[in-house]
Amino acid sequence: MKVSLVALMAGALAATGVAQGAPAPKVSIASFAQLATPLPYPYDEHANANATVAAAKARARSRHKLLLIDLGGNWCGDCRVLAATMALGEVKAFVGAHYEVALVDVGRFDKNLQVPARYGIRKRLDGVPSLLIVDPRTNRLIDKGHTAALADARHMTPQALADWLAQWTP
């Protein structure tokens, strides 16, 4: 019997009491090979990460959404696959309805590490992309223990990425 990664994660989350979230959008592609190329370079290497996160957090709070902090680097294939998947119309609409996104360049794990440290992640990141799902009203990290779940994004499916994003929504 073959069990999907998403099914395993959903079971693990159910056991920890994490909500299952809104229904995920139906992704229009079945394979990352169908993504437009070249893949995007999503991270502004010169951005002020603190200001980027603060602005996204303020928008999330005022718009009653979650804050999604995407930690990664333009050198990272998995980060670029995630960015291209999130740019698909149906995924972009879903993310826009539920999240305010802050993209933070962490270089080669040597830059802007004060951002994850604010949420209790003080050791080296377990991989990138690392996604921090934060309740902007309480500043609580919702996906604690799962932040690096998409660090192997290119070995998932586009639908599995959308499902992962959906599970954290109210």
Order of alpha helices (4+ residues) and beta strands (2+ residues): alpha-alpha-beta-alpha-alpha-beta-alpha-beta-beta-alpha
